[in-house]
C-alpha cells in the first residue's frame, strides 16, 4: 500500500498514480516513512517581538511583620526659657478682724524736771504809810569836859550848848497821807532758787472712757515674690499700697 501525494489536493489513499491533474502537477508514489534524519542546526534567533501589553496589577500582598523598634535618638538641646507670665490679679481684700480688747493702763511715768523760773512780775502798788512809832527816851547828858587854859580874849564866844530838852509834848494829830510816790525801777532778778525735792507721785487718775474703735483701711494685697528677679518690684509695690492706705507716711 502506498500513499500518493498530489500537489494541490488532499492526501488520499490510491492504488496507483494520482488522479489526472493538469500538468505540471507531478504524480508520485511514496513509500513508507523513512527514518527520521538528524536534527538540523539551530536557526538564527528571530527578531524580538513587539512588547506585549502590560498585564493587570497583581493582588496586594499581605502586610509584612512590624520591624524592631529603632534605638532612641539623642536628647535635643534645652529650649530657651519662656517669658515670665503676666502677674495675676490681686485677690479680694479679706474682712477686717474684730477689734482686740483694750490693753491695761501703763505705769505712770516719772515726774518731769521742774521748769525754769518764770520772769519776775511787775511790782505791786505801794501800801499805805504806817503810823509813826513812839518817840524813844532821851539819852543821858554826857560829862562836862575839862576847862581849857584861858586864851586870849577872843571874839565873842560861841553860843552855849542847848539845855536839856524838855519833856516831849503829846503827839500831834496824824497828818494827811501824802501822795503815792512814783514806782521805783524793777529790782534785779534774783538768782534762781534750788530745785525743790520731787513731790510724791499722785494717785493714778480714773481710766477715761474707751474711745471709738479706729477704722483701719487694709492695704491692697501684693503677690508673694517668686525669686530674686521680682523681689525689689514686689517690695516697692507693697510700700506704695501701705502709703495709699494711710498706714505709712510718704
C-alpha positions in Angstrom: 0.0 0.0 0.0 1.3 3.4 -0.9 0.3 7.0 -0.4 0.1 9.4 -3.2 0.7 13.0 -2.7 -0.9 15.1 -5.3 0.1 18.8 -5.4 -2.9 20.9 -4.8 -5.1 18.2 -3.3 -5.5 16.4 0.0 -3.7 13.2 0.7 -5.9 10.2 -0.3 -5.4 6.5 -0.4 -5.0 5.2 -4.0 -3.9 2.1 -5.9 -1.7 3.6 -8.5 -1.0 7.1 -9.6 -2.7 10.3 -8.6 -5.9 11.1 -10.4 -5.3 13.1 -13.6 -4.5 16.7 -12.9 -3.4 19.4 -15.1 0.3 19.4 -15.7 2.8 20.1 -14.3 1.3 18.6 -11.1 3.6 15.6 -10.5 2.3 12.3 -9.6 4.4 10.2 -7.3 4.2 7.2 -5.3 5.5 7.4 -1.7 7.0 4.5 0.1 6.7 4.1 3.9 8.2 6.9 6.0 12.0 6.8 6.3 14.0 7.0 9.4 14.0 10.5 10.9 17.1 12.3 9.9 19.3 14.1 12.4 18.2 17.4 13.8 19.4 20.3 11.7 21.4 23.1 13.1 19.5 25.7 15.2 18.5 28.6 13.0 19.3 32.1 13.9 17.4 33.9 16.6 14.4 35.7 15.2 13.9 39.4 15.7 12.5 40.4 19.1 8.8 40.6 19.0 6.8 43.7 20.0 6.4 44.3 23.7 3.1 42.8 24.9 0.5 44.8 26.7 1.1 45.4 30.4 -0.6 42.8 32.5 -3.2 43.7 35.1 -1.9 44.7 38.6 -1.5 41.7 40.9 -3.4 41.5 44.2 -1.9 43.5 47.1 0.4 41.3 49.2 -0.2 40.7 52.9 1.2 43.3 55.3 4.7 42.4 56.5 5.6 41.9 60.1 6.3 45.0 62.2 10.1 45.8 62.3 12.0 46.0 65.5 11.9 49.4 67.4 14.8 51.6 66.5 17.2 53.0 69.1 16.2 56.2 70.9 17.5 59.4 69.2 19.9 61.8 71.0 18.3 64.2 73.5 17.7 67.6 71.9 19.2 70.8 73.3 17.1 72.6 76.1 14.8 75.2 74.6 15.0 78.8 75.6 13.2 79.8 78.9 9.8 81.2 78.1 8.9 84.8 79.1 7.5 85.3 82.6 3.7 85.2 82.6 1.7 88.3 83.5 1.1 88.9 87.2 -2.3 87.6 88.3 -5.0 89.9 89.5 -4.9 90.8 93.2 -7.1 88.7 95.4 -10.0 90.2 97.2 -9.3 92.0 100.5 -10.2 89.9 103.5 -12.7 91.1 106.0 -11.4 93.3 108.9 -10.8 91.2 112.0 -12.6 92.1 115.3 -11.0 94.9 117.4 -8.8 93.5 120.2 -9.6 94.1 123.9 -8.2 97.3 125.4 -4.8 96.8 127.0 -4.1 97.5 130.6 -3.0 101.1 131.5 0.7 101.5 131.5 2.6 102.6 134.7 2.7 106.3 135.5 5.8 107.9 134.1 8.4 109.6 136.3 7.7 113.3 137.1 9.5 115.6 134.7 12.2 118.0 135.8 11.0 121.4 137.2 10.7 124.0 134.5 12.8 127.2 134.6 11.6 130.0 137.0 9.3 132.5 135.2 10.2 136.2 134.9 9.6 138.4 138.0 6.2 140.0 137.8 5.7 143.8 137.9 6.0 145.5 141.4 2.6 145.9 143.1 1.3 149.3 144.2 2.9 150.8 147.4 1.0 150.1 150.5 -0.5 152.9 152.8 2.1 154.6 155.2 2.1 153.0 158.6 1.5 155.1 161.9 4.5 156.9 163.4 6.3 154.9 166.1 6.6 156.2 169.6 9.5 158.7 170.4 12.3 156.9 172.1 13.5 158.1 175.6 16.1 161.0 175.9 19.6 159.8 176.3 21.6 160.8 179.5 23.7 164.0 179.4 27.3 163.5 178.7 30.0 164.5 181.3 31.3 168.1 181.3 34.7 168.4 179.5 37.8 169.8 181.3 38.2 173.6 181.4 40.8 174.7 178.9 43.5 177.2 179.5 42.4 180.8 179.3 43.2 182.0 176.0 43.4 185.5 174.8 40.2 187.2 174.7 38.9 186.2 171.7 35.9 187.1 169.8 32.6 186.6 171.3 32.3 183.1 172.3 30.0 180.6 170.6 26.5 180.2 171.9 26.5 177.8 174.8 25.2 174.3 174.5 21.4 173.9 174.5 20.0 173.0 177.7 18.4 169.6 178.1 15.3 169.1 176.1 12.0 169.4 177.9 9.6 166.6 178.1 8.1 165.6 174.8 4.7 167.1 174.2 1.8 164.9 173.3 1.7 163.6 169.7 0.0 165.8 167.3 -2.8 164.5 165.1 -1.7 162.4 162.2 -1.2 164.5 159.1 -2.9 163.6 155.9 -1.4 160.8 153.9 1.0 162.1 151.3 0.6 161.3 147.6 2.0 158.0 146.5 5.5 158.3 145.2 6.5 157.2 141.7 7.0 153.5 141.3 10.7 152.6 141.6 12.6 150.8 139.0 12.3 147.0 139.0 15.0 145.4 141.1 17.4 143.0 139.6 16.1 139.5 139.1 17.2 137.3 141.9 19.2 134.1 141.4 17.2 131.0 140.5 16.4 129.1 143.6 17.5 125.5 144.0 15.1 122.9 142.5 12.8 121.6 145.2 12.6 118.0 146.0 10.4 115.9 143.8 6.9 115.6 145.2 5.3 112.3 145.9 3.6 110.7 142.9 -0.1 111.4 143.0 -2.7 108.7 142.8 -3.5 107.3 139.4 -6.4 109.1 137.8 -9.5 107.2 136.8 -9.4 105.5 133.4 -11.0 107.6 130.7 -13.9 106.3 128.6 -12.9 103.9 125.8 -12.6 105.9 122.6 -14.4 104.8 119.4 -12.8 101.9 117.6 -10.3 103.1 115.0 -11.1 102.4 111.3 -8.2 100.8 109.6 -8.2 100.6 105.9 -6.4 97.5 104.8 -3.6 98.0 102.2 -4.1 96.3 98.9 -2.6 92.8 98.8 0.7 92.1 97.0 1.6 88.7 95.5 4.3 86.7 97.1 7.7 87.1 95.5 8.8 84.0 93.4 12.5 84.7 93.5 15.2 87.3 93.4 14.1 88.5 90.0 11.0 90.4 91.2 11.7 90.9 94.9 12.5 94.7 94.5 9.4 95.3 92.4 7.2 93.5 94.8 8.7 95.4 97.8 8.1 98.8 96.2 4.6 97.8 95.3 4.0 96.9 99.0 5.3 100.3 100.1 3.1 102.1 97.6 0.0 100.2 98.8 0.8 101.0 102.5 1.1 104.7 101.7 -2.2 104.6 99.7 -4.0 103.1 102.7 -2.6 105.7 105.1 -0.6 103.2 107.1 2.8 104.7 106.1 3.9 108.3 105.8 5.0 109.5 102.4 
